[in-house]
Amino acid sequence: MDRSAGDTTLALDARIADLIARGVEVVDPRQLWIAPDVVPTRVHAGARLWPGTRLLGARTFVAPGAEVGAEGPATLHDAVLGPGAIVDSGFVHGAVLLDGARLGANAHVRPGTLLEEGASTAHAVGLKQTILLAHVTLGSLINFCDVLMAGGTSRRDHSEVGSGFIHFNFTPWGASGDKATPSLVGDVVAGVLLRQPRIFLGGAGGMIGPRRVEYGAIAAAGQVLRRDVAAGKLVSQPTPTLSLERRPHFLDGLQPRLQRNLEYIAQLVALSTWYREVRRARARTAIARELVDAALHTIAQAITERIDRARAFARERGASLPAIELAPSVPCPLSLDADDGRDHLAWVAALDDDACTAAAAWLRAVADRVVTPAD
């Protein structure tokens, strides 16, 4: 990666010296590169930068206690890391990791990606337009683009994907194929409340999007999911045998794929509402507000991506999207206090049953108002 024109070794040394003077732990200043567009004050005291770290982009933000590059070279480009977040090595562009989230070695992470508190991956995982709610865990050697996953109640009771799993997010139909293939594993409406049974997707397998996997489901290892999985089911789906003549420019039908895309968009809007109305209102510190705002930016990117993909999919089939409401007006029923001293997950855990029921009904009402049915 070339340095910007006019950047000099002296200028780079000055940027590194500034970080060290402000309390950033730079393990080896000789092996750190900081692009001129990085805002120094967005890399906070208490962060640790290991040798081989490269920071680029004005949006890059590294909170106290975050750690970059402990297991190998790591590049952050417009990435946002919350307190205690870790990137062991790899390339992270335009993603947000909240408190304690972790990307294992050799991660390859692209825009539209959000890992909530405690979400994690092991080594060699690819993410793009991926949202993992709190504590969701991915194993190694996984490609998990265009998926939202939730489920579980805590770090010990969490949804998980086994190693060697692929979410197949491209279909070859049409003139050039499409990626109108997002899959929901769990959902936002119930998932953000951290009270749903965990989901397990077994390794050495995959899932063809767009799919829906409900809470409490277990998919046995070594299969490719081609059908939805209902709540509480243990499934092992057989692999079909096909040998058909290929039809050039074949188009599959508008439904059910368009409806799946609209459902996914509705869940993203519910997530945006949760962050804006609840998490932003409770953010007590400047760092907490920065992280919530970064997450909102990422969710907005994800919504735009899904609308664009769905619109192109529908257009190729001679249809158009129904009206989509991105900010439904539904009052939040929760009592919010930013000064109660609890972090977000502790606050969610302390909600009583009535509050959880009201919150889920509220988010469901938001999701239900996103799409206006065609007459």
BELJOUR-V292455 format. One record per residue. N is the residue number from 1. RES is the residue in one small letter. SS is DSSP state (helix for helix, strand for strand, loop for the rest). OMEGA is omega in radians with two decimals (NA if undefined). D_LAST is the distance of its C-alpha to the last C-alpha in Angstrom with 1 decimal. Layout:
N/RES/SS/OMEGA/D_LAST  N/RES/SS/OMEGA/D_LAST
This chain:
1/m/loop/-3.09/52.7  2/d/loop/3.01/54.5  3/r/loop/3.09/55.4  4/s/loop/3.14/54.2  5/a/loop/3.09/56.5  6/g/loop/3.11/59.4  7/d/loop/-3.09/59.1  8/t/loop/3.08/62.5  9/t/helix/3.13/64.1  10/l/helix/3.13/65.5  11/a/helix/3.10/62.0  12/l/helix/3.12/60.6  13/d/helix/-3.14/63.6  14/a/helix/3.12/63.0  15/r/helix/3.12/59.4  16/i/helix/3.13/60.6  17/a/helix/3.12/63.4  18/d/helix/3.11/61.1  19/l/helix/-3.12/59.0  20/i/helix/-3.12/62.1  21/a/helix/-3.13/63.5  22/r/loop/3.02/60.4  23/g/loop/3.03/60.7  24/v/loop/3.13/58.5  25/e/strand/3.09/60.3  26/v/strand/-2.99/60.8  27/v/loop/3.10/62.6  28/d/loop/-3.09/64.0  29/p/helix/-3.12/63.5  30/r/helix/-3.05/64.7  31/q/helix/3.08/61.6  32/l/strand/3.04/58.8  33/w/strand/3.12/56.8  34/i/strand/3.14/54.8  35/a/loop/-3.14/53.0  36/p/loop/-3.09/53.6  37/d/loop/3.07/50.0  38/v/loop/3.11/50.2  39/v/loop/-3.00/50.5  40/p/helix/-3.08/53.6  41/t/helix/3.08/52.7  42/r/helix/3.00/49.5  43/v/strand/-2.87/51.9  44/h/loop/3.02/53.3  45/a/loop/-3.12/56.7  46/g/loop/3.01/56.9  47/a/loop/3.13/54.7  48/r/strand/-3.14/56.6  49/l/strand/-3.12/56.4  50/w/loop/3.11/58.2  51/p/loop/-3.12/59.9  52/g/loop/3.12/57.6  53/t/strand/3.05/54.8  54/r/strand/3.14/53.0  55/l/strand/3.12/50.8  56/l/strand/2.97/48.6  57/g/loop/-3.09/46.0  58/a/loop/-3.14/45.7  59/r/loop/-3.10/43.1  60/t/loop/-3.06/45.4  61/f/strand/-3.14/46.3  62/v/strand/-3.04/48.8  63/a/loop/3.06/49.3  64/p/loop/3.11/52.5  65/g/loop/3.07/53.3  66/a/loop/-3.04/51.1  67/e/strand/-3.07/52.9  68/v/strand/2.94/52.4  69/g/loop/-3.10/54.2  70/a/loop/-3.07/56.4  71/e/loop/3.13/56.2  72/g/loop/-3.12/56.0  73/p/loop/-3.12/54.8  74/a/strand/3.10/51.6  75/t/strand/3.01/49.5  76/l/strand/3.12/47.1  77/h/strand/-3.08/45.0  78/d/loop/3.10/42.8  79/a/loop/-3.10/42.8  80/v/strand/-3.13/42.8  81/l/strand/3.10/45.0  82/g/loop/3.14/45.3  83/p/loop/3.11/48.5  84/g/loop/3.09/50.0  85/a/loop/-3.05/47.5  86/i/strand/2.91/49.2  87/v/strand/-3.06/48.8  88/d/loop/3.01/51.6  89/s/loop/3.10/51.3  90/g/strand/-3.05/48.8  91/f/strand/-3.10/46.3  92/v/strand/-3.08/43.7  93/h/strand/3.00/41.5  94/g/loop/-3.13/38.9  95/a/loop/3.11/38.7  96/v/strand/3.05/39.1  97/l/strand/3.12/41.4  98/l/loop/-2.99/41.6  99/d/loop/3.03/44.8  100/g/loop/3.07/46.6  101/a/loop/-3.06/44.2  102/r/strand/2.98/46.1  103/l/strand/3.14/45.8  104/g/loop/-3.05/48.5  105/a/loop/3.06/50.7  106/n/loop/3.06/49.3  107/a/strand/2.99/45.8  108/h/strand/-2.93/43.5  109/v/strand/-3.06/40.6  110/r/loop/-3.00/38.2  111/p/loop/-3.13/35.7  112/g/loop/-3.05/32.7  113/t/loop/3.11/35.0  114/l/strand/2.99/35.6  115/l/strand/3.11/38.1  116/e/loop/-3.04/38.3  117/e/loop/3.04/41.6  118/g/loop/3.07/43.7  119/a/loop/-3.03/41.4  120/s/strand/2.98/43.5  121/t/strand/2.95/44.2  122/a/loop/-2.96/47.4  123/h/loop/3.02/48.7  124/a/loop/3.12/47.1  125/v/strand/3.09/43.4  126/g/strand/3.14/40.7  127/l/strand/3.01/37.7  128/k/loop/-3.08/35.0  129/q/loop/-3.10/31.6  130/t/strand/3.08/33.0  131/i/strand/3.08/32.7  132/l/strand/3.09/35.2  133/l/loop/-2.94/35.1  134/a/loop/3.01/38.5  135/h/loop/3.13/41.2  136/v/loop/-3.02/39.2  137/t/strand/3.05/41.9  138/l/strand/3.08/41.9  139/g/loop/-3.06/45.0  140/s/loop/3.02/46.6  141/l/loop/-3.06/45.7  142/i/strand/2.94/41.9  143/n/strand/-2.96/39.1  144/f/loop/-3.13/36.1  145/c/loop/3.04/33.7  146/d/loop/3.12/30.0  147/v/strand/2.90/30.3  148/l/strand/-3.09/29.8  149/m/strand/3.13/32.3  150/a/loop/3.05/33.2  151/g/loop/-3.13/35.2  152/g/strand/-3.03/38.6  153/t/loop/-3.02/40.4  154/s/loop/3.11/43.3  155/r/loop/3.13/45.4  156/r/loop/-3.07/47.0  157/d/loop/-2.97/43.8  158/h/strand/3.01/41.3  159/s/loop/-3.04/38.9  160/e/strand/3.04/40.6  161/v/strand/-3.13/40.3  162/g/loop/-3.08/43.4  163/s/loop/3.11/45.2  164/g/loop/-3.10/44.4  165/f/strand/3.10/40.6  166/i/strand/2.90/38.1  167/h/strand/-3.11/34.3  168/f/strand/-2.96/33.4  169/n/loop/3.09/30.8  170/f/loop/3.05/30.8  171/t/strand/-3.02/29.5  172/p/loop/-3.05/31.1  173/w/loop/3.10/28.3  174/g/loop/-3.05/27.5  175/a/loop/-3.10/29.7  176/s/loop/-3.10/31.0  177/g/loop/3.14/29.4  178/d/strand/3.08/27.2  179/k/loop/3.02/27.2  180/a/loop/-2.91/23.6  181/t/loop/-3.08/25.5  182/p/loop/-3.14/25.8  183/s/strand/3.07/27.0  184/l/strand/3.04/26.9  185/v/strand/-2.85/30.2  186/g/loop/3.10/29.7  187/d/loop/3.11/27.3  188/v/loop/-2.97/27.6  189/v/loop/3.10/26.5  190/a/loop/-3.01/29.5  191/g/helix/-3.09/31.6  192/v/helix/-3.12/32.6  193/l/helix/2.99/34.3  194/l/loop/3.12/36.7  195/r/loop/-3.09/36.8  196/q/strand/3.09/35.2  197/p/loop/-3.13/37.2  198/r/loop/3.12/38.1  199/i/loop/3.07/36.8  200/f/strand/3.03/39.2  201/l/strand/-3.05/38.5  202/g/loop/-3.05/41.7  203/g/loop/-3.09/43.5  204/a/loop/-3.09/44.3  205/g/strand/-3.11/40.8  206/g/strand/-3.09/37.3  207/m/strand/-3.14/33.5  208/i/strand/-3.12/31.1  209/g/loop/0.01/28.0  210/p/loop/-3.14/25.3  211/r/loop/3.04/26.6  212/r/strand/3.09/26.3  213/v/strand/-3.03/29.7  214/e/loop/-3.09/29.8  215/y/loop/3.12/32.6  216/g/loop/-3.12/36.0  217/a/loop/3.01/35.5  218/i/strand/3.05/38.4  219/a/strand/-3.11/38.2  220/a/loop/3.14/41.6  221/a/loop/3.00/43.4  222/g/loop/3.12/43.6  223/q/loop/3.00/40.2  224/v/strand/-3.14/37.0  225/l/strand/3.08/33.9  226/r/loop/3.11/31.4  227/r/loop/3.13/29.4  228/d/loop/3.12/28.1  229/v/strand/-3.09/30.7  230/a/loop/-3.11/30.1  231/a/loop/3.02/31.8  232/g/loop/-3.10/35.5  233/k/loop/2.95/35.9  234/l/strand/-3.02/38.7  235/v/strand/2.93/37.7  236/s/loop/-3.03/39.5  237/q/loop/-3.14/37.3  238/p/loop/3.09/39.2  239/t/loop/-3.13/39.2  240/p/loop/3.05/37.9  241/t/loop/-3.10/40.2  242/l/loop/2.96/38.6  243/s/loop/-3.04/40.2  244/l/loop/3.02/37.8  245/e/loop/3.12/38.0  246/r/loop/3.10/36.1  247/r/loop/-3.11/33.5  248/p/loop/3.09/33.5  249/h/loop/3.05/30.3  250/f/loop/3.07/28.5  251/l/loop/2.98/24.8  252/d/loop/-3.09/23.4  253/g/loop/3.13/19.9  254/l/loop/-3.14/16.9  255/q/loop/0.17/16.6  256/p/loop/-3.00/18.0  257/r/helix/3.14/19.4  258/l/helix/3.14/16.4  259/q/helix/3.11/15.4  260/r/helix/3.10/19.0  261/n/helix/3.12/19.2  262/l/helix/3.08/16.3  263/e/helix/3.13/18.2  264/y/helix/3.10/21.4  265/i/helix/3.14/20.2  266/a/helix/3.10/19.2  267/q/helix/3.09/22.7  268/l/helix/3.10/24.3  269/v/helix/3.06/22.7  270/a/helix/3.11/24.0  271/l/helix/3.09/27.4  272/s/helix/3.12/27.4  273/t/helix/3.10/26.8  274/w/helix/-3.14/29.7  275/y/helix/-3.08/32.0  276/r/helix/-3.02/31.3  277/e/helix/-3.05/31.3  278/v/helix/-3.03/33.9  279/r/helix/3.12/36.0  280/r/helix/-3.12/36.4  281/a/helix/-3.09/37.3  282/r/helix/-3.10/39.9  283/a/loop/-3.00/41.5  284/r/loop/-3.03/45.1  285/t/loop/3.10/46.7  286/a/helix/3.13/46.2  287/i/helix/3.11/45.9  288/a/helix/3.12/43.3  289/r/helix/3.10/41.2  290/e/helix/-3.12/41.7  291/l/helix/3.11/40.5  292/v/helix/3.13/37.3  293/d/helix/3.09/36.6  294/a/helix/3.10/37.2  295/a/helix/3.10/34.9  296/l/helix/3.09/32.1  297/h/helix/-3.14/32.8  298/t/helix/3.11/32.6  299/i/helix/3.08/29.3  300/a/helix/3.06/27.8  301/q/helix/-3.12/29.2  302/a/helix/3.11/27.6  303/i/helix/3.12/24.1  304/t/helix/3.12/24.6  305/e/helix/-3.08/25.9  306/r/helix/3.10/23.0  307/i/helix/3.14/20.4  308/d/helix/-3.14/22.6  309/r/helix/-3.14/23.1  310/a/helix/3.14/19.5  311/r/helix/3.13/18.6  312/a/helix/3.10/21.5  313/f/helix/-3.12/20.6  314/a/helix/-3.11/17.1  315/r/helix/-3.13/18.6  316/e/helix/3.13/21.4  317/r/loop/3.06/19.0  318/g/loop/-3.11/17.2  319/a/loop/3.08/14.0  320/s/loop/3.12/13.3  321/l/loop/2.97/12.7  322/p/loop/3.09/9.8  323/a/loop/-3.12/11.2  324/i/strand/3.12/14.2  325/e/loop/-3.06/16.3  326/l/loop/3.13/19.9  327/a/loop/3.14/21.6  328/p/loop/-3.12/19.8  329/s/loop/3.10/22.0  330/v/loop/-3.07/23.3  331/p/loop/3.08/27.0  332/c/loop/-3.08/29.3  333/p/loop/-3.01/31.2  334/l/loop/3.01/34.2  335/s/loop/-3.02/37.6  336/l/loop/3.12/38.6  337/d/loop/-3.10/42.2  338/a/loop/-3.03/43.1  339/d/loop/-3.11/46.8  340/d/loop/3.03/47.1  341/g/loop/-3.12/48.8  342/r/loop/3.03/46.6  343/d/loop/-2.99/44.9  344/h/helix/-3.08/41.2  345/l/helix/3.09/41.7  346/a/helix/3.12/44.3  347/w/helix/3.12/42.1  348/v/helix/-3.13/39.2  349/a/helix/-3.09/41.7  350/a/helix/3.12/43.0  351/l/loop/3.11/39.7  352/d/loop/-3.05/40.0  353/d/helix/-3.14/37.7  354/d/helix/3.13/36.0  355/a/helix/3.13/35.4  356/c/helix/3.11/33.9  357/t/helix/3.13/31.6  358/a/helix/-3.13/30.4  359/a/helix/3.13/30.1  360/a/helix/3.11/28.0  361/a/helix/3.10/25.7  362/w/helix/-3.12/25.4  363/l/helix/3.06/24.6  364/r/helix/3.10/22.1  365/a/helix/3.07/20.3  366/v/helix/-3.11/20.5  367/a/helix/-3.11/19.2  368/d/helix/-3.11/16.2  369/r/loop/-3.07/15.2  370/v/loop/-3.07/15.6  371/v/strand/3.06/12.2  372/t/loop/-3.11/9.0  373/p/loop/3.10/6.4  374/a/loop/3.11/3.8  375/d/loop/NA/0.0
